[in-house]
Amino acid sequence: MTETEKKLLLVPEYHTRIAEALSEEDWDYLEKPCFKHGNKKPYKIFTRKKVDYIENTSYSGVIQLENIRVHFSTKVKTNLFYMLSFLKSEKDFLFDPEISIELKEGKNFFDIIGRLFLNELEEIIKQGLLKKYITKHENVGFLKGKLSIKGQIQNHIHNVPKLSCTYGDLTVNNLENQIVLKALKLLIPMIRFNENLITDLTRYEYMLKDFVELEAISYSDCDKIHFNRLNEHYDTIIQFSKLILEENFIKSVHKGESRGFNFVVNMNKVYENFITEMVKEVVEKDFICYEIGSQTRFDRLVRGEKRGDKLITVPDIILKCKNSESYPLIIDAKYKREDKNADYYQVIAYSLAIPNVRACCLIYPQTENDIEKELILRRDLTNPETSEVKLYASTVNLDIGEKDDNLEFSDFIECIKTQISEIISNCLKDDE
């Protein structure tokens, strides 16, 4: 019996299902630390009246157990693997790199790993490449470090007129960076559809090659790294590198086999990151009079009596007019709708906190129903015409060729961008 022929247990978001076939080993596996975010699990497993249950939260993914495959399904029909290549944080992608499984979408798995690898690499570059003292043995014309007696004897035997010295060299050409460079070189050819991701990874590969030597690094070299306060920021990228360097898995991928790993991912973050990136690309291409002020912080709405006491307002996306301090549009991506008014209260707070806002828009997946299309907020009732803020709610159809295995990544992305462009145009129609 193949993995895909084993019994399937479908657990939709925010649903509970009976898990009849869970063995004691399965139960232990589902409790593994790799499937926890901090101390929290994305799902719950419990027994009630001698019946085992598994309860999903806002996660999607696949976990292959001994005799059953648990599929945590999304409420939104879409190509999850295409969206995952825009995920910004590895903390929201929980997976077990030690067990390879048969996965229908496995051919796209390395686009996800590539994105997470890139995120980690960018953080490392911001902090600065790790420098370590590496012991070097070299023949030099002056005493450097310590004289190597054994090496000096060899120099005398072979009439080498130099000093054989052993010294410590502070360099970025250390094992950590060599592992990262080797993994990066192997990873790039395995990215299948995201050309922007390939470009970014390739740029970093060339940059690293200027400082780090490309060595014959293997999977086992990753276990030689001992983490401390100086290199702890390399922990996650070394884990990804170990996965990429795993020989048998790489061979299966190059043979065209659909392989992947057990994983679950936070759909709230997947949707938010995906829509945010789509908006950025659309604005850059189609709305050249504006620029993105993503994650801009505002603190003028609420302040305390003490100096420094204030509430920070950080919307998902802000459109800013170029060469001015005007913010005509705020966009918030909402995967799950809260109660009827809660989401609107949030954008109303943004409107009050951020100067010159003329419109706010909530973008939901198309599965959300009963969405108000347009409301008006009056910040100053004495002068409503100049203080009106339009509040929009729109939906995006993510179910584009979800059952079409041959759907091209570029077609999926362009269809989403077309919808986003129409939404932004509608929100800015009064900002001409």
C-alpha positions, 0 to 999 in steps of 0.5 A: 500500500502506497502512502497516498492509498492509505486512509485519509482523514480530512480536518477542515479549519476550525472543525473537529473530526473523529480519528479512529485509526490513531495509534499510540505512535501516531499520537506521540508523533503529532506531539513532536516539538516541530509541530508547535509554535512556541508552546502552542500546537496548531491542532488539538488531539484528545479523547472523549468517551474512549473516542479519539478526536483531532481539532484544527484551528487556522492551519492547513497542511499534510501529516502522514502517519503510520496508517492514516494521512491527516489533511488539514484543509483550507476553507478557501479553495486555492493553489496553496503551494503557489501562495506559500512561496510568499510566506514571510516567516518560518515561524508560521510554517511548521514541518518535520524535515526528517521524514520524506513523504509522497506529496502530490504537490511535492514538485513545488515544495522547494519554492516554499523552502526557497522563500523561507531560506531567503527570508532567513538569509536576508535577516542574517545579511542585515545583522552581518555575516558571522565572523569566526577565528579559523586556525590556519597553517601557513608558511610566511616571511615573518612570525605570525601567531605560533611557530609550528615546530613540525612544519618548520622541520619540514621547511628545513628538510625541503629548503623552504626559506619561510616560517611555518606558523599557526595562527587564528584568522577572523573571517566570514569563510567559516563552516556556517557560511560555507554550509549556507553557500552550498545549500544556496547553490543546490537550492536555486535550480530546484525552484520551479516557478517563482522567477523573482525568488530565483533572481533574489537567491542568485543575487545572494549567491554571487554576493556570498561567493565574494567572501566565502569559498564553495566547499564540498559540504555534506548533510553531516557537516550541519551537525558539527555546528554548535550554537551559542549567542554569537551564531544562534541567528544561524539556527533556522537557516542551518536547519533548512540547509540540512534539508536541502543537502539531504542526498536521497531527498535531492535525488528523488526530486531530480528524478521528478518524484513528488516528494515533500515533508509533513507540514502545517502552516498558518493560513492567516499569515499565508493569506496576509503575506500573499495579498500584501505582496500582490498589492505591492507588485500591482502598485509598483506596476500600475499605480506609479503615482503612489508608493507602498508604506508597508508596516508604517508606524503611527502613534498619534491616536492614543497617548498616556499621561506619562511621556512615551505612553502610546498605542502604535498603529501598524496597518498591513499596507498604506498607499502614499502619494509620492513626494508628499505626506498624503496617505490616500488608501489603507489596505488590510488583508483579512483571511477570516472575518470577525464579527460583523463590525470588528474589522471595520472598527480596526480600519476606523482606528487607522483612519483616525490615527493616520493623517490625510487618509481618504479610503480604507479597504478590507480584502477578504477571500471570496468565501466570506459572505455578507460583505458591505461594499462601501461605507462612509466614516465622518471624522468631523461632523461639522465639516463632513465633506472634507473629513469623509473617509470611504470604507470599502470591503472587497473579495478576491477569488483564489479558486483559480484552476485549483483542480488544474495540475497544469495551471501555470504559476504566472497565470495564477498570479496574473489573475490575482493581480488583475483583481487586486488592481480593480479593487485599488482603482475602485478605492482611489476613484475619488482621489483623482 
